[in-house]
């Protein structure tokens, strides 16, 4: 074989396989298409961000799906989450400069602030409506006790939690923790809720306050969101309902509204019902 022919054979052997060449070509095209889709998505997000959405102000009872609710609106409307307060339930205070920024729109809140005079006064200067989101207090109590179990038994934890935890709280059995919650935590939920109901019924400072329930959010999240969009004067077409995994990332433990019935003893149920009172039980149709 001549040197020329030998060289041709070597070069031929080095040429890419036809099928491999086609795969590489297809990959390059797919990558180009993907990059274009990514660019279009980012452009659309930027356009959405420039279309003003009224501020979605929701104060929630602790352990009532707060993080899940916030994620639904922030992702579904492509708006930012903002915390307006220190989140120190039940004596939280909104931050006035943050309220001013929040009121400009394109934000959803995630707060537990009470209906105190100072809070309602600051909010009413820049907004005319908000939502107060509550839950059957017996289940909120049980979820809170479980939530406390995720903390470390440290000096910092004991200093942060209010009302004050017993020194041996993290060594206590669940029924004893629930007893502590009924005596110390449940009355605060009742006080917080009654304060909001009074503000809503009286339209204090001219605020339109809509009371919503966790149980409705769990039963039908889409209907719940559409109802709130209507309340905040936001077109439902603006919403793209997101698929959010309800797990620890959004502080979603079980989501069972009636878990308390299986966990609390009869004595604990009776004591909790007395603290909550018949007025609240009837208003929200919380069965015994």
CORKA-V629081 format. One record per residue. N is the residue number from 1. PHI is phi in whole degrees, -180 to 180 (999 if undefined). PSI is psi in degrees with one decimal (none if undefined). Layout:
# CORKA-V629081
n->N phi->PHI psi->PSI
n->N phi->PHI psi->PSI
This chain:
# CORKA-V629081
n->1 phi->999 psi->131.1
n->2 phi->-68 psi->161.4
n->3 phi->-62 psi->-35.6
n->4 phi->-65 psi->-47.3
n->5 phi->-65 psi->-38.6
n->6 phi->-62 psi->-40.6
n->7 phi->-65 psi->-39.9
n->8 phi->-63 psi->-39.9
n->9 phi->-64 psi->-39.8
n->10 phi->-65 psi->-45.7
n->11 phi->-65 psi->-37.4
n->12 phi->-64 psi->-39.2
n->13 phi->-67 psi->-23.6
n->14 phi->-87 psi->-9.4
n->15 phi->-68 psi->143.4
n->16 phi->-64 psi->144.9
n->17 phi->-59 psi->139.8
n->18 phi->-59 psi->-45.0
n->19 phi->-66 psi->-38.7
n->20 phi->-65 psi->-40.0
n->21 phi->-62 psi->-41.4
n->22 phi->-66 psi->-39.1
n->23 phi->-64 psi->-42.6
n->24 phi->-63 psi->-39.9
n->25 phi->-65 psi->-43.1
n->26 phi->-65 psi->-40.7
n->27 phi->-61 psi->-44.2
n->28 phi->-61 psi->-39.1
n->29 phi->-68 psi->-43.0
n->30 phi->-63 psi->-41.1
n->31 phi->-64 psi->-39.1
n->32 phi->-64 psi->-43.2
n->33 phi->-64 psi->-41.7
n->34 phi->-63 psi->-45.7
n->35 phi->-61 psi->-37.1
n->36 phi->-68 psi->-42.4
n->37 phi->-63 psi->-40.4
n->38 phi->-63 psi->-42.0
n->39 phi->-64 psi->-44.2
n->40 phi->-64 psi->-39.2
n->41 phi->-62 psi->-46.2
n->42 phi->-65 psi->-36.7
n->43 phi->-64 psi->-41.7
n->44 phi->-65 psi->-40.3
n->45 phi->-61 psi->-40.3
n->46 phi->-66 psi->-39.8
n->47 phi->-65 psi->-42.0
n->48 phi->-62 psi->-39.1
n->49 phi->-63 psi->-26.5
n->50 phi->-87 psi->-7.8
n->51 phi->-94 psi->111.8
n->52 phi->-64 psi->134.0
n->53 phi->-116 psi->131.1
n->54 phi->-56 psi->146.7
n->55 phi->-62 psi->133.1
n->56 phi->-104 psi->97.0
n->57 phi->-101 psi->114.0
n->58 phi->-131 psi->121.6
n->59 phi->-104 psi->136.4
n->60 phi->-127 psi->148.9
n->61 phi->-66 psi->136.2
n->62 phi->-55 psi->143.6
n->63 phi->64 psi->44.1
n->64 phi->-127 psi->33.1
n->65 phi->79 psi->28.2
n->66 phi->-58 psi->-51.0
n->67 phi->-68 psi->-38.4
n->68 phi->-64 psi->-44.9
n->69 phi->-62 psi->-44.7
n->70 phi->-63 psi->-41.3
n->71 phi->-66 psi->-38.4
n->72 phi->-57 psi->-46.9
n->73 phi->-76 psi->-40.9
n->74 phi->-65 psi->-42.4
n->75 phi->-79 psi->-37.8
n->76 phi->-70 psi->-28.1
n->77 phi->-110 psi->-3.3
n->78 phi->57 psi->50.1
n->79 phi->-122 psi->164.8
n->80 phi->-88 psi->149.4
n->81 phi->-87 psi->142.3
n->82 phi->-139 psi->137.4
n->83 phi->-99 psi->123.5
n->84 phi->-94 psi->-11.0
n->85 phi->-138 psi->-178.3
n->86 phi->-81 psi->-9.2
n->87 phi->59 psi->41.7
n->88 phi->-107 psi->80.2
n->89 phi->-63 psi->141.2
n->90 phi->-100 psi->5.6
n->91 phi->-108 psi->45.7
n->92 phi->-79 psi->152.5
n->93 phi->-132 psi->134.0
n->94 phi->-72 psi->150.0
n->95 phi->-90 psi->115.2
n->96 phi->-59 psi->-46.8
n->97 phi->-59 psi->-35.1
n->98 phi->-69 psi->-35.4
n->99 phi->-61 psi->-42.4
n->100 phi->-62 psi->-45.8
n->101 phi->-66 psi->-43.3
n->102 phi->-61 psi->-39.6
n->103 phi->-65 psi->-14.2
n->104 phi->-72 psi->-13.9
n->105 phi->105 psi->176.4
n->106 phi->62 psi->33.3
n->107 phi->-142 psi->151.8
n->108 phi->-125 psi->141.6
n->109 phi->-92 psi->167.2
n->110 phi->-148 psi->86.3
n->111 phi->-140 psi->165.0
n->112 phi->-126 psi->23.3
n->113 phi->-68 psi->150.1
n->114 phi->-86 psi->173.2
n->115 phi->-88 psi->54.8
n->116 phi->-77 psi->160.9
n->117 phi->-57 psi->-46.3
n->118 phi->-67 psi->-39.6
n->119 phi->-64 psi->-49.0
n->120 phi->-65 psi->-35.3
n->121 phi->-64 psi->-49.3
n->122 phi->-64 psi->-42.9
n->123 phi->-65 psi->-43.2
n->124 phi->-67 psi->-18.8
n->125 phi->-73 psi->-21.4
n->126 phi->-128 psi->-13.7
n->127 phi->-139 psi->159.1
n->128 phi->-118 psi->2.9
n->129 phi->-156 psi->155.8
n->130 phi->-161 psi->167.9
n->131 phi->-115 psi->137.2
n->132 phi->-112 psi->119.6
n->133 phi->-109 psi->122.9
n->134 phi->-126 psi->176.9
n->135 phi->-148 psi->156.4
n->136 phi->-51 psi->118.6
n->137 phi->-64 psi->-26.8
n->138 phi->-68 psi->-37.4
n->139 phi->-76 psi->-37.0
n->140 phi->-60 psi->-40.0
n->141 phi->-62 psi->-48.5
n->142 phi->-63 psi->-42.3
n->143 phi->-64 psi->-36.4
n->144 phi->-68 psi->-40.7
n->145 phi->-61 psi->-43.4
n->146 phi->-65 psi->-39.1
n->147 phi->-62 psi->-41.6
n->148 phi->-60 psi->-30.1
n->149 phi->-66 psi->-13.6
n->150 phi->-84 psi->-8.2
n->151 phi->-85 psi->160.8
n->152 phi->-85 psi->148.3
n->153 phi->-81 psi->85.3
n->154 phi->-135 psi->165.7
n->155 phi->-61 psi->-39.4
n->156 phi->-63 psi->-42.1
n->157 phi->-63 psi->-47.0
n->158 phi->-64 psi->-32.6
n->159 phi->-75 psi->-30.2
n->160 phi->-80 psi->-39.7
n->161 phi->-76 psi->133.8
n->162 phi->-134 psi->136.0
n->163 phi->-68 psi->161.5
n->164 phi->-57 psi->134.0
n->165 phi->-81 psi->147.2
n->166 phi->-60 psi->149.9
n->167 phi->-57 psi->-33.4
n->168 phi->-101 psi->21.9
n->169 phi->-54 psi->-44.0
n->170 phi->-76 psi->-6.9
n->171 phi->-103 psi->-5.8
n->172 phi->-76 psi->151.8
n->173 phi->-75 psi->159.3
n->174 phi->-55 psi->-45.1
n->175 phi->-58 psi->-37.3
n->176 phi->-70 psi->-36.2
n->177 phi->-65 psi->-39.0
n->178 phi->-65 psi->-40.2
n->179 phi->-59 psi->-44.3
n->180 phi->-59 psi->-43.3
n->181 phi->-64 psi->-40.0
n->182 phi->-64 psi->-42.4
n->183 phi->-76 psi->-36.7
n->184 phi->-109 psi->-36.9
n->185 phi->-95 psi->-42.6
n->186 phi->-58 psi->-42.9
n->187 phi->-59 psi->-30.4
n->188 phi->-70 psi->-37.7
n->189 phi->-63 psi->-41.6
n->190 phi->-64 psi->-46.2
n->191 phi->-61 psi->-46.2
n->192 phi->-61 psi->-44.6
n->193 phi->-68 psi->-45.6
n->194 phi->-62 psi->-36.1
n->195 phi->-64 psi->-41.3
n->196 phi->-71 psi->-38.3
n->197 phi->-64 psi->-39.5
n->198 phi->-64 psi->-43.5
n->199 phi->-65 psi->-39.1
n->200 phi->-68 psi->-44.2
n->201 phi->-67 psi->-32.4
n->202 phi->-94 psi->-6.1
n->203 phi->50 psi->52.1
n->204 phi->-58 psi->135.4
n->205 phi->57 psi->22.2
n->206 phi->76 psi->11.2
n->207 phi->-81 psi->135.3
n->208 phi->-90 psi->109.0
n->209 phi->-112 psi->117.0
n->210 phi->-97 psi->127.3
n->211 phi->-95 psi->124.0
n->212 phi->-124 psi->164.5
n->213 phi->-124 psi->140.8
n->214 phi->-56 psi->-39.1
n->215 phi->-59 psi->-35.6
n->216 phi->-72 psi->-35.4
n->217 phi->-62 psi->-44.5
n->218 phi->-68 psi->-40.0
n->219 phi->-67 psi->-40.6
n->220 phi->-155 psi->86.5
n->221 phi->-58 psi->-38.5
n->222 phi->-67 psi->-46.0
n->223 phi->-63 psi->-39.0
n->224 phi->-61 psi->-45.4
n->225 phi->-66 psi->-42.6
n->226 phi->-62 psi->-39.8
n->227 phi->-62 psi->-41.6
n->228 phi->-73 psi->-35.4
n->229 phi->-60 psi->-42.4
n->230 phi->-62 psi->-40.5
n->231 phi->-64 psi->-38.1
n->232 phi->-90 psi->9.8
n->233 phi->58 psi->46.5
n->234 phi->-116 psi->124.7
n->235 phi->-59 psi->133.4
n->236 phi->-62 psi->-27.1
n->237 phi->-66 psi->-18.0
n->238 phi->-72 psi->-18.4
n->239 phi->-91 psi->132.9
n->240 phi->-116 psi->104.5
n->241 phi->-61 psi->121.4
n->242 phi->-87 psi->153.1
n->243 phi->-96 psi->110.2
n->244 phi->-117 psi->124.8
n->245 phi->-69 psi->122.5
n->246 phi->-86 psi->89.7
n->247 phi->-137 psi->-161.3
n->248 phi->-65 psi->-23.8
n->249 phi->-65 psi->-27.5
n->250 phi->-112 psi->21.8
n->251 phi->58 psi->36.1
n->252 phi->-101 psi->107.2
n->253 phi->-86 psi->-64.6
n->254 phi->-126 psi->-41.7
n->255 phi->81 psi->6.1
n->256 phi->-81 psi->112.3
n->257 phi->-64 psi->-20.0
n->258 phi->-115 psi->21.1
n->259 phi->-60 psi->-33.8
n->260 phi->-58 psi->-30.3
n->261 phi->-62 psi->-31.3
n->262 phi->-89 psi->-19.8
n->263 phi->-102 psi->-43.3
n->264 phi->-74 psi->142.4
n->265 phi->-75 psi->165.8
n->266 phi->-60 psi->-39.8
n->267 phi->-64 psi->-41.2
n->268 phi->-67 psi->-40.0
n->269 phi->-61 psi->-45.9
n->270 phi->-63 psi->-42.7
n->271 phi->-66 psi->-41.5
n->272 phi->-65 psi->-41.8
n->273 phi->-63 psi->-37.7
n->274 phi->-66 psi->-38.9
n->275 phi->-70 psi->-41.6
n->276 phi->-66 psi->-44.1
n->277 phi->90 psi->151.5
n->278 phi->-67 psi->-31.0
n->279 phi->-61 psi->-48.8
n->280 phi->-69 psi->-40.6
n->281 phi->-59 psi->-41.9
n->282 phi->-73 psi->-41.5
n->283 phi->-60 psi->-39.1
n->284 phi->-106 psi->7.1
n->285 phi->57 psi->43.1
n->286 phi->-85 psi->107.4
n->287 phi->-69 psi->157.9
n->288 phi->-83 psi->none
